[in-house]
Amino acid sequence: MNSVQSFLDKTLDWFQLLGPNIYLQSIAIAAAFIIVGKIADFVISRLIAKLANRSSTNLDDELLDLLHRPVFISFVLLGLGLAATRLPLPSSPEFLALGILKTIAIVTWYGFSRNLIQLLLGAISRGGGNKHVHVSMLPLLNNVFKIVLLALAVYFIFLAWHIDVAAWLATAGIVGLALSFAAKDTLSNLFAGLSIVADAPYKTGDFIILDTGERGKVTFIGLRSTRILTRDDVEITIPNGVLGNAKIINEAGGPSTRHRIRISVGVAYGSDIDQVIEVLSKVAADHDEVCKSPEPRVRFRRFGESSLDFELLSWINQPVDRGRVTHELNCAVYKSFQKEGIQIPFPQRDLHVRSMPQAAI
């Protein structure tokens, strides 16, 4: 800061060479900084922009397009501020003029910072996110950055007008404490929403199963609640505070979105188990939506009370198709067993009467 102030003092000394007329010096200072601003604007928007056009991305072009206007305005405001300090103005008009110029500069750079955040988050969104920032976090980050930038802009405006912010901060702390007690549940949902967005146990489009049994597709993740759409086309809204402490099964989680389905079936004792395994494997292989890798497999699970229990394990590409594909495989298994003469038993009990009461005889 000392070096900047020293440079400005030397700059003002140079303009004294124009003569003792202070008004002429002020006009020259303002005009000189406007010219310097135009030169800086030309360098950024023309010369540096030509170099940026050679890159493979448009991010640097958009950044330069945002930057050149605030730079030009800053030089103009700096020149006007120096010109105002050069004039023999009373303290109040000088304070008012400098406060207005500082406020314009703060608002200008606030707009630049806001547009820069939008630009960077948009680039991350188009790239599908990265290992540090998930796409689902972008709306939250956008809101957080906007609030932080607005708070900083208000803080610097207060400083520009020499307003003591200590009392305001103390008042804000007391009000915040009162609101935190009044909106305890809302804040609980808010912080749980932040945790969900940051930890990303699920994302929009995933199929999840809650510990209460509801299963559906995540359609919206907000700061207060999450919405899922069930297979009955019924939308359920769950507060994030509940989800933050619940056990959630994400059927689309893991390294792949593929989903495993199980078809359980029992055959009569005395059936040829090799034939049963072959028929079940063929049913899975003949279905177009059953994945070839991993391969479907058949497992002989247990000796049941009335049947030999088998299970057909296969994979499908999307969890949303589970109900329909399960229905189609069940139909195919039943038809194939009928065709091959494989019996599907039902529970039976034999009652043996060892003796009859005399009255009944």
Secondary structure, DSSP 8 states (H G I E B T S, - for coil): -HHHHHHHHHHHHHHGGG-S-HHHHHHHHHHHHHHHHHHHHHIIIIIIHHHHHTSS-SHHHHHHHHHHHHHHHHHHHHHHHHHHHHS---HHHHHHHHHHHHHHHHHHHHHHHHHHHHHHHHHHHHTT--SSS-GGGHHHHHHHHHHHHHHHHHHHHHHHTT---HHHHHHHHHHHHHHHHHTHHHHHHHHHHHHHHHH-SS-TT-EEEETTS-EEEEEEE-SSEEEEEETTS-EEEEEHHHHHTS-EEETT-SS---EEEEEEEEE-TT--HHHHHHHHHHHHHH-TTB-SSS--EEEEEEE-SSSEEEEEEEEES-GGGHHHHHHHHHHHHHHHHHHHT----------------TTT-
